[in-house]
Amino acid sequence: MASTACLISLLVIMALASAASAQLSPTFYDTSCPKALATIKAAVNAAVAQEPRMGASLVRLHFHDCFVQGCDASVLLSDTPTFQGEQSAPGNNGSIRGMGVIDSIKAQVEALCPQTVSCADILTLASRDSVVALGGPSWTVPLGRRDSNDANFNEARTDLPGPGSSLQQLIDAFNKKNKLSPTDMVALSGAHTIGKAQCVTFRSHIYNDANINATFAAPLRAICPATGPSGNTNLAPLDTTTPNTFDNAYFSNLLSQKGLLHSDQVLFNGGSTDNTVRNFASNPAAFSSAFVTAMIKMGNISPKTGSQGVIRLKCSTRN
C-alpha cells in the first residue's frame, strides 16, 4: 500500500514537473541572455527600415513555422542532399523570405550568449518587433521555446492554408492549430495589411471571381497576365491603401471588395465572419486587441520546452 502511495506521489511530482517545463515565460532570458531581446529588436528595425516588406515576410515566416509541427523553427531548416525540409513545400517554395535576416540575428545573439537563445524564440520575437516597427501594436512574448532538429515537408504541404481557400477551409485549418477561433483567424489575416503577394497567388481571384471591385482588378490584370508562367512572380500590395503601415485598412478594403487574394475576400462575402470584418474595419482598437491575442495563442502552438528539442547553433542547419 505504501509503495503504491509512493508511486502515485512520484507520478504526480513528475506530472507537475512536466507541466512546469512546458510553461513559457516572458522573463526566460532575463538572466541567461539579458541583451537578447534588445539585440533582436535592433536588428529587425534595421532590416525593416531597409525594406519595409521584410516586416511582413518575418510575420509570415513565423506563421508558416507555427502551423507545421508547432513553433519550433523547423521552417528555417534549409534542404540538403540528404534532408528535405519545409521550404520546398508548395505553400513555401519561392515565396517565404527572411531566413537570412533570422540567420544574421542568430549570429549576433550567439556572439552574446552561445547556444542559449532558440531560433524559435528569435523568430517569434522578430515577428512581434516587425509589427511594432510598421506601426502596429506591441505585446509581451512568452519565451522558452526550443528548436526542432527536424522538419515536416508533408505537414507543410497539407496544413498551410492557401490563397484559394474557402471560408470553411480557413476556419477548419485554424481550428486544427491550438483551436484558433474564427475571430483569431480573421485577426491573423489582418496581417495582410502589410506586405505583397505574387501574381500566381491572386491570378484566379482577379480573373475568375465575381466578388471583386472592377476598378481594383483592372490595374492588377495589367501586371498579372491571365495565364502563366509569365508574370507569376510580379508583386502587388495586399493592402493598397497603406501597404507599409500596420493598421486596419485591410478590413476596410474587404468591405469594398478590394481583397487581393480569394482567401482575403471570402472573409467578407456573405458568410459567418462578415460582422467580425465590419467590427475590425470600424474599430482599430478591437482589431489590435484581437490580433495580439491571436498572435500569442498562435505562438503557443505545440512549443518544445524543457528537455525537448535543441538550441540550434545555426537556424538554417540541424545541429
C-alpha angles and dihedrals in degrees: 000000000000092000090052091052090049091050092050091048090050092050091050091050091048091049092050091048090050091050091049092051090052093058117103118213132196089220095053095118099033092108104021097048112001095172095050099096095047091047092051093047093050092050093048091048090053093048093048092045088055093046120006091199089066089073091061091044092055092049090050091047090056091049092050090048097051095045092059114064091326135288097319105123090250090136090064094063111107122221118256131185088268101033132060113199133179100270094085094051113114095254091053108029112112094351114066114086140171099071090121091054091053091047089053092049091048091054091052092049092045089056088056100040117008116224094347109105117059125228087233091060092043090054092047092050092044089055092054093044090050092056091049092047089057094050101269132128125289128223141179111265118216108226140196102090117149128210130256116234089210141046138214117229094176094052090048088053095050108029105047108092112233132222091256094055120134121230092258092049089053093048091049094045093052095042088056090061113068087320093285103191128228087259090052089049094051091046093050090047084060087076082082086080083090133040138034137268132214122249091244089065097051103029095097092048096052095045105031109028124086096202096079131100108251095218089050093050098048099072090040090058088053091062097033115055117215092246131038166251085054109086095006093136098040110125135227128178116257088218113035093185101063106355096173099041125082103227140119097272090110090071094047087053091055090055087059093045091251099131109137097211129049087235089056098052094045086070087070107032108107094292140119096283097054094100092049090054090048091050094049091045092055099034117049092181091056090052093047092050094047092045093053091048092049095046092053090047091048091049088057095060106129099319119190109236141166109010094350119109125350142267102252116220091213121024094219097053138050119248 
